[in-house]
Amino acid sequence: MKIGISIADTARLKILIGIGLSILVLVCYRGVVENDFIRFDDPQYVMENPRVQRGLSGEAVVWAFTTTSHVSNWHPLTWLSLLLDRELFGMNPAGYHWTSVLLHLFGGLLLFAALNRMTASLWQSGLVAALFLIHPLHVESVAWVAERKDVLSGLFWMTGLWCYARYAERPGLVRYLWVVLSFVCGLLSKPMAVTFPFVLLLLDWWPLGRAAGGKASWIRLVWEKTPLFLLSAAGSVITFLVQRKDHAVVPLSAISLDDRLANAVMSYAAYLGKTLWPAGLSIFYPYHGPPPLGHLLSAVALIILITGISVLLSNRRPYLLVGWLWYLGTLVPVIGLVQVGSQAIADRYTYLPLVGVFIMAAWGARDLLGGSRGRRAIRGFVSAAVMVILVILVVLTQIQVGHWKDNSTLFRHALRNTERNFMAHQILAEGMAKAGDLAGAEKHHREAIRIKPAFKQAYNGLGYLQMIRGKQDEAGTLLEKALQIDPTYVQAMKNLGDVRMRQGRIEKAIPLYRKALEHEEEDPELLNNYGVALYFKGEKEEAVLKIRAALRLKPDYAEARDNLRKILESGEAIESKEEQGRLQTE
């Protein structure tokens, strides 16, 4: 007699699996509460962002949806989530980290629910969700506050899968609109979500079986997703324009198309390797040029082999091809064909793509159990192996979370796991400079320049270091070098303007400040320093306007407030007592 499982039992199992997944996440990420902000993107996103520092307001909401001048991305929902965190937690990093952990957890639970609804395979869906939630490659997305966009867009991606599963059961306009809304929210969190409609087409084939009618069905399914494809195209164009405007896109003259293709192939293979053996992870993997020919050919052979096996088995085991195409396709926006930044690969780029690999693994394990005469023995072995793997992943993820404890721990870890990591040297130098270790900072700046002679950030950092040491001539030379590499580099313009002010060359400082403001209008320090320069030039009314603008962006900016008070109390700029009284109330 065959004993069935009741609906009530299934519901209880779902709840138990959900609780189990939640416990796994909390065990993996419990150490995140001790972690600090990281001086790599976190300053631009939170620590030194005047808009975020002012908290959530109507003006901030408008800014979140209209700004394209911060961090080379347009992701208003990410800004809103960080603004809300600033309102709730102030500058306590633990609050920001726990928000990211909870978003990650909710995304994993939705992934479990969506896959189970599509496949009615409880344990396979749970395993995919578990791997997604606890794999060490995903620590970067969760433990890095600046990568809030990953977990937030991931949550909306999984929400979209859940909504699409409901739509596929009973198509209707309202259910379709929920899919569209989820996709829009994903795009507004991170543009990498542009591949979402392509994944839905894969799911139409398996497991939903909506493409059974052949060519006619495929035409209908593609037409059905036309609004999603249009949104995807719009998101891609907006992202490209924003990143190009901010000079974040590396031109073909710097990295040729052939080299980009070679790096893309190597990246596909590298991510698979790190999935199977998640050791030696780093926040930054520097790009040092095309790979050796032997490595490239090996990567090509691996991709061809997996693709060939997936195609040959597509009729009997369609999940292999679906999972593999999910992996290949969702990596396209970040695989390096349009190169942004100087990294070769990045762990965070695997956040959504690895779901495809996990699907291949989970359903592949099921087939191993079902196709053997010694089913019970095989089942016991595979089940034990899965448990061991999950335990190992939990331990590795806990260790990886610990590497994100603070700036020094993280980037020293990066230096141990990578070669010629100029970015790690640079970030360590910046941290040392802030801590007062100027000699150590100079050592790391110079090492970064030695590794990458055209590294503008290192010249700027070393120039700033020499400026505060009083070595203005050397500082000016270094900052001029940074501007030769990138004439639009705002930070170097501002620092060089400060050097010229310290040299008493106000007429040289003012054009630098003015040009910097053309690219960055919302830097309170830049506005304050420009105002001071204008004051010494005799343009006192304009000086007051600039310093007031700095205070609007950063109301607690003590230096700017002191400068403004001195100008007003001198009676030279604005003699009105009413104006001076307004200063006291700001």
C-alpha positions in Angstrom: 0.0 0.0 0.0 1.4 3.4 -0.9 1.1 6.0 1.8 0.5 9.5 0.6 1.4 12.8 2.2 -1.5 15.0 3.0 -1.8 18.7 2.1 -1.5 19.6 5.8 1.7 17.6 6.1 3.1 19.3 3.0 2.2 22.7 4.5 4.0 21.8 7.8 7.0 20.6 5.8 7.2 23.9 4.0 7.1 25.8 7.3 9.7 23.6 8.8 12.0 24.0 5.8 11.5 27.8 5.9 12.4 27.8 9.6 15.4 25.6 8.8 16.6 28.0 6.1 16.1 31.0 8.5 18.2 29.3 11.1 21.0 28.6 8.6 21.1 32.2 7.6 21.2 33.5 11.2 24.0 31.0 12.1 26.0 32.0 9.0 25.6 35.8 9.4 25.4 36.2 13.2 28.9 37.7 13.2 27.9 40.5 10.8 26.7 42.5 13.8 30.4 43.1 14.8 31.4 44.3 11.3 32.1 47.9 10.5 31.6 49.9 7.3 34.2 49.4 4.6 36.2 52.3 3.1 35.5 51.0 -0.4 32.2 52.5 -1.8 30.6 52.6 1.6 31.8 56.3 2.0 30.0 57.2 -1.3 26.9 55.3 -0.4 26.6 56.2 3.3 29.5 57.4 5.4 30.4 60.5 3.4 27.2 61.0 1.4 25.6 64.2 2.5 22.2 63.3 1.1 22.1 60.0 2.9 23.4 61.6 6.1 20.5 63.9 6.2 18.1 61.0 6.5 14.7 60.3 4.9 12.6 63.2 3.7 10.5 64.3 0.8 13.5 66.1 -0.7 15.6 62.9 -0.3 13.0 60.8 -2.1 13.1 63.2 -5.0 16.9 63.1 -5.0 16.9 59.3 -5.0 14.8 59.2 -8.1 16.6 62.0 -10.0 20.3 61.7 -9.1 22.6 60.1 -11.6 25.8 61.7 -10.3 26.6 59.3 -7.5 28.4 56.0 -7.9 27.7 55.6 -11.6 24.3 54.0 -11.2 20.7 54.9 -11.2 19.1 52.8 -8.4 16.6 54.9 -6.5 15.1 52.1 -4.4 18.6 51.3 -3.1 19.1 54.9 -2.1 15.7 54.8 -0.3 16.6 51.7 1.6 19.8 53.3 2.8 18.0 56.5 3.7 15.6 54.5 5.8 18.5 52.8 7.5 20.1 56.1 8.2 16.8 57.3 9.8 16.5 54.1 11.9 20.0 53.3 12.9 22.0 56.5 12.5 25.6 55.5 11.8 25.5 52.2 13.6 26.7 49.7 10.9 25.1 46.8 12.7 21.6 48.0 11.7 22.6 48.3 8.0 24.1 44.9 8.0 21.1 43.2 9.6 18.8 44.9 7.0 20.9 43.3 4.3 20.8 39.9 6.0 17.0 40.0 6.3 16.6 41.1 2.7 18.8 38.2 1.7 16.8 35.8 3.9 13.4 36.9 2.5 14.8 36.6 -1.0 15.9 33.0 -0.4 12.5 32.1 1.2 10.7 33.5 -1.8 13.0 31.5 -4.1 12.1 28.4 -2.2 8.4 29.2 -2.5 8.5 30.1 -6.2 10.5 26.9 -7.2 8.3 24.7 -5.1 5.1 26.2 -6.7 6.5 25.7 -10.2 7.9 22.2 -9.7 6.0 20.7 -6.7 9.5 19.4 -5.6 9.8 20.4 -2.0 13.2 19.1 -1.2 14.9 20.2 -4.4 13.5 23.7 -4.0 14.7 23.8 -0.4 18.2 22.7 -1.4 18.4 25.4 -4.1 17.3 28.0 -1.6 19.8 26.7 1.0 22.7 26.9 -1.4 21.6 30.4 -2.4 21.4 31.6 1.2 24.6 30.1 2.7 27.1 30.0 -0.1 30.3 31.9 0.7 30.3 33.6 -2.7 27.3 35.5 -1.6 28.8 37.0 1.5 30.1 40.0 -0.5 26.6 40.9 -1.5 25.2 40.6 2.0 28.1 41.8 4.3 29.0 44.9 2.2 26.6 47.8 2.8 27.4 49.3 -0.6 26.0 46.1 -2.2 22.6 46.7 -0.7 21.5 46.9 -4.3 22.3 43.2 -4.8 20.1 41.8 -2.0 17.3 44.3 -2.7 17.2 43.6 -6.4 17.5 39.9 -5.6 14.5 40.1 -3.3 12.4 41.7 -6.1 13.7 39.1 -8.6 12.5 36.3 -6.4 9.2 38.2 -5.8 8.8 38.3 -9.6 9.4 34.5 -9.8 6.7 33.9 -7.3 4.3 36.2 -9.0 5.1 34.6 -12.4 4.4 31.1 -10.9 0.9 32.4 -9.9 0.4 34.0 -13.3 1.4 30.8 -15.1 -1.2 28.8 -13.2 -4.0 31.2 -14.1 -3.0 34.0 -16.5 -4.7 37.4 -16.0 -4.0 41.1 -16.2 -3.7 41.7 -12.5 -1.3 38.8 -11.9 0.8 39.9 -14.9 1.0 43.5 -13.5 2.4 42.1 -10.3 5.2 40.5 -12.3 5.8 43.8 -14.1 5.9 45.7 -10.8 8.4 43.2 -9.3 10.6 43.6 -12.3 10.4 47.4 -12.3 11.4 47.4 -8.6 14.3 45.0 -9.3 15.5 47.4 -12.1 15.2 50.4 -9.7 17.4 48.5 -7.2 20.1 47.3 -9.5 20.1 47.2 -13.4 21.6 43.7 -13.4 17.9 42.5 -13.2 17.6 43.2 -17.0 17.9 39.5 -17.8 14.7 38.7 -15.8 12.4 38.2 -18.9 14.9 35.9 -20.5 14.9 33.7 -17.4 11.1 33.6 -17.5 11.2 32.2 -21.0 13.5 29.5 -19.7 11.1 28.6 -17.0 8.3 28.5 -19.5 10.0 25.6 -21.1 10.9 23.9 -17.8 9.4 23.4 -15.3 6.2 25.3 -16.3 5.8 23.4 -19.7 4.2 26.5 -21.3 6.1 26.0 -24.6 4.6 22.6 -25.4 3.0 23.9 -28.6 6.2 24.4 -30.4 7.0 27.5 -32.5 3.6 29.0 -32.1 3.9 28.7 -28.3 7.3 30.4 -28.3 6.0 33.3 -30.4 3.1 33.7 -28.0 5.4 33.6 -24.9 7.8 36.1 -26.4 5.0 38.4 -27.3 3.5 38.0 -23.8 6.8 39.4 -22.4 7.1 42.4 -24.7 6.5 44.9 -21.9 9.2 43.2 -19.9 11.7 43.3 -22.8 11.0 47.0 -23.4 11.6 47.7 -19.7 14.8 45.6 -19.9 16.0 47.6 -22.9 15.2 50.9 -21.2 17.1 49.9 -18.1 20.1 48.8 -20.2 20.2 52.1 -22.0 19.8 54.3 -18.9 22.6 52.3 -17.1 25.0 52.7 -20.1 24.3 56.4 -20.4 24.7 57.0 -16.7 28.0 55.0 -16.5 29.4 56.6 -19.6 28.5 60.1 -18.3 30.4 59.3 -15.1 33.3 57.9 -17.1 32.9 54.5 -15.4 32.9 52.6 -18.7 36.3 51.5 -19.8 36.9 52.4 -23.5 37.9 49.8 -26.1 41.2 51.6 -26.5 42.1 50.5 -23.0 40.8 46.9 -23.2 40.3 45.5 -26.6 37.2 43.4 -27.6 39.4 40.3 -27.9 40.7 40.7 -24.4 37.2 41.3 -23.1 36.0 38.1 -24.7 38.9 36.2 -23.3 38.3 37.5 -19.8 34.5 36.7 -20.1 35.3 33.1 -20.9 37.8 32.9 -18.1 35.2 34.5 -15.7 32.5 31.9 -16.5 35.0 29.1 -15.6 36.4 31.0 -12.6 33.0 31.5 -11.0 32.2 27.8 -11.5 35.5 26.9 -9.8 34.8 29.2 -6.9 31.3 27.7 -6.6 32.7 24.2 -6.2 35.8 25.3 -4.1 35.0 28.7 -2.4 38.4 29.4 -1.1 40.7 32.4 -1.6 37.9 34.9 -2.0 38.7 38.6 -2.3 36.7 41.8 -2.4 38.7 42.8 -5.5 40.4 40.7 -8.2 42.6 43.0 -10.3 42.6 42.7 -14.1 46.1 42.2 -15.4 45.5 41.6 -19.0 44.6 38.6 -21.2 45.0 35.1 -19.7 47.6 32.5 -20.8 46.5 30.7 -23.9 46.4 27.3 -22.2 44.1 28.6 -19.4 41.8 30.2 -22.0 41.5 27.0 -24.1 40.8 25.0 -20.9 38.0 27.4 -20.0 36.6 27.2 -23.6 36.6 23.4 -23.5 34.8 23.4 -20.1 32.0 25.7 -21.3 31.6 23.7 -24.5 31.5 20.4 -22.6 28.9 21.5 -20.2 26.8 23.1 -22.9 27.0 20.0 -25.1 26.0 17.7 -22.2 23.1 20.0 -21.3 21.8 20.1 -24.9 22.2 16.3 -25.4 20.2 15.6 -22.2 17.7 18.4 -22.7 14.8 16.1 -23.5 15.2 13.8 -20.5 16.7 16.3 -18.0 15.6 19.8 -19.2 16.7 21.3 -15.9 20.3 21.0 -16.9 19.9 23.2 -19.9 17.6 25.7 -18.1 20.0 26.0 -15.2 23.1 26.3 -17.5 21.5 29.0 -19.7 20.3 30.8 -16.5 23.9 30.9 -15.4 25.3 32.0 -18.7 22.6 34.5 -19.5 22.3 36.3 -16.1 26.1 36.9 -16.1 26.0 38.7 -19.4 25.5 42.2 -18.0 28.6 41.9 -15.7 30.8 39.5 -17.7 33.0 42.4 -18.9 31.9 42.9 -22.5 31.0 46.4 -21.3 33.8 46.8 -18.8 33.0 49.0 -15.7 35.9 49.3 -13.3 39.3 47.6 -13.2 38.3 44.2 -11.7 38.6 41.0 -13.6 35.8 39.2 -11.8 33.7 40.0 -8.6 32.1 37.5 -6.2 28.9 39.7 -6.0 28.2 39.2 -9.7 27.3 35.5 -8.9 24.4 36.5 -6.6 21.6 35.7 -9.1 23.5 33.6 -11.7 24.4 30.8 -9.3 20.7 29.9 -8.8 20.9 28.2 -12.2 23.9 26.1 -11.1 22.1 25.2 -7.9 19.1 24.1 -9.9 21.3 21.8 -11.9 22.8 20.4 -8.8 19.6 19.9 -6.8 17.6 18.2 -9.6 20.7 16.3 -10.7 21.0 14.8 -7.2 17.3 13.7 -7.4 18.0 11.9 -10.6 21.0 10.1 -9.1 18.7 8.8 -6.3 15.9 7.6 -8.7 17.8 5.8 -11.3 19.7 3.1 -9.3 18.9 -0.4 -8.2 20.6 0.3 -5.0 18.4 3.2 -4.4 18.4 3.1 -0.6 22.2 3.0 -0.3 22.6 5.7 -2.9 19.9 7.8 -1.2 21.7 7.5 2.1 25.1 8.4 0.6 23.7 11.4 -1.4 21.7 12.7 1.6 24.8 12.4 3.8 26.9 14.2 1.2 24.4 17.0 1.0 24.4 17.5 4.7 28.2 17.5 4.9 28.3 20.1 2.1 25.8 22.3 3.8 27.8 22.1 7.1 31.0 23.0 5.3 29.3 25.9 3.5 28.0 27.3 6.8 31.5 27.2 8.3 33.1 28.8 5.3 30.5 31.5 5.2 31.0 32.3 8.9 34.7 32.6 8.2 34.1 34.8 5.2 31.8 37.1 7.2 34.7 37.5 9.7 37.0 38.7 6.9 34.6 41.7 6.5 35.1 42.8 10.1 36.8 46.0 9.1 38.8 47.7 6.4 42.2 46.5 7.4 41.1 42.8 7.9 39.3 42.7 4.6 42.0 44.2 2.4 44.9 42.4 4.1 42.9 39.2 3.3 42.6 40.4 -0.3 46.4 40.9 -0.5 46.9 37.3 0.7 44.6 35.8 -1.8 45.5 37.8 -5.0 48.6 39.0 -6.8 49.6 42.6 -7.5 46.4 43.9 -6.0 46.8 47.7 -6.5 43.3 48.4 -5.2 43.9 46.6 -1.9 47.1 48.7 -1.4 45.2 51.9 -2.1 42.3 51.2 0.3 44.7 50.2 3.0 46.6 53.4 2.4 43.5 55.5 2.8 42.6 53.8 6.1 46.1 54.2 7.5 46.0 57.9 6.5 42.8 58.4 8.4 44.2 56.5 11.4 47.3 58.8 11.4 49.8 56.2 10.1 51.1 58.5 7.4 54.3 56.4 6.8 52.3 53.2 6.3 49.9 55.0 4.0 52.7 56.3 1.9 54.2 52.9 1.5 50.9 51.4 0.3 50.2 54.3 -2.1 53.6 53.9 -3.7 53.2 50.2 -4.0 49.8 50.7 -5.8 51.5 53.1 -8.2 54.4 50.6 -8.8 51.9 47.9 -9.7 49.7 50.2 -11.8 51.5 53.3 -13.0 48.3 54.9 -14.4 46.3 54.5 -11.2 44.8 57.9 -10.6 43.4 57.2 -7.2 46.9 56.3 -5.9 48.4 59.6 -7.2 45.5 61.5 -5.7 45.8 59.7 -2.3 49.6 60.2 -2.2 49.2 63.8 -3.3 46.7 64.5 -0.5 49.0 62.8 2.0 51.9 65.0 1.0 49.6 68.1 1.2 48.7 67.5 4.8 52.4 66.8 5.5 53.2 70.3 4.2 55.0 69.1 1.0 52.9 71.3 -1.3 55.2 71.2 -4.3 55.3 67.4 -4.4 51.6 67.2 -3.7 50.9 69.5 -6.6 53.0 67.3 -9.0 51.2 64.1 -7.9 47.8 65.6 -8.2 48.6 67.0 -11.7 49.6 63.5 -12.7 46.2 62.2 -11.5 44.5 64.8 -13.7 46.7 63.9 -16.7 45.3 60.4 -16.4 41.7 61.6 -15.9 41.1 65.3 -16.6 37.6 65.0 -15.1 38.8 63.4 -11.8 36.9 65.6 -9.3 38.7 64.6 -6.1 42.1 65.4 -7.6 40.7 68.8 -8.8 39.5 69.6 -5.3 42.8 68.5 -3.7 44.9 70.4 -6.2 42.7 73.4 -5.5 43.5 73.0 -1.8 47.2 72.8 -2.5 47.1 76.0 -4.5 45.3 77.7 -1.7 48.0 76.6 0.8 50.6 77.9 -1.6 48.7 81.3 -1.7 47.9 80.9 -5.4 44.2 81.7 -5.1 43.9 82.6 -8.8 45.0 79.0 -9.6 42.7 77.4 -7.0 39.4 79.0 -8.1 39.3 77.5 -11.7 40.0 74.1 -10.2 37.1 74.4 -7.7 34.8 75.8 -10.4 35.6 72.9 -12.8 35.1 70.3 -10.0 31.7 71.7 -9.2 30.7 71.3 -12.8 31.0 67.5 -12.3 30.0 67.3 -8.6 27.5 69.9 -7.4 26.8 68.3 -4.0 30.1 68.1 -2.3 29.9 70.2 0.9 33.7 70.3 1.4 34.3 71.4 -2.1 31.6 74.1 -1.8 33.1 75.4 1.4 36.6 75.5 0.1 35.5 77.3 -3.1 33.6 79.8 -0.9 36.8 80.5 1.1 38.8 81.0 -2.1 36.1 83.4 -3.4 36.2 85.3 -0.1 40.0 85.8 -0.3 39.6 86.9 -3.9 37.1 89.6 -2.7 33.9 88.0 -4.1 32.3 87.9 -0.7 28.6 87.7 -1.7 29.3 84.7 -3.9 31.4 83.2 -1.1 28.5 83.3 1.3 26.2 81.6 -1.3 28.7 78.7 -1.7 29.2 78.2 2.0 25.5 78.3 2.6 25.1 75.6 -0.1 27.6 73.5 1.8 25.6 73.9 5.0 22.3 72.9 3.3 24.0 69.7 2.2 25.7 69.1 5.6 24.0 71.1 8.4 26.5 69.9 11.0 29.5 71.0 9.0 31.3 72.9 11.8 34.1 74.4 9.6 31.7 75.8 7.0 29.5 77.3 9.8 32.5 78.9 11.4 33.6 80.3 8.0 30.2 81.7 7.3 30.0 83.3 10.7 33.3 85.0 10.3 32.3 86.4 6.9 29.0 87.7 8.2 30.3 89.1 11.5 33.0 91.0 9.5 30.2 93.0 8.0 32.0 93.0 4.7 29.8 90.5 2.8 26.3 91.0 4.1 25.7 93.7 6.7 22.0 92.9 7.4 21.3 92.0 11.0 18.4 90.0 9.7 20.8 87.9 7.6 23.1 87.4 10.6 20.1 86.4 12.7 19.1 83.8 10.2 22.6 82.2 10.5 22.0 81.7 14.2 18.8 79.7 13.6 20.2 77.4 10.9 
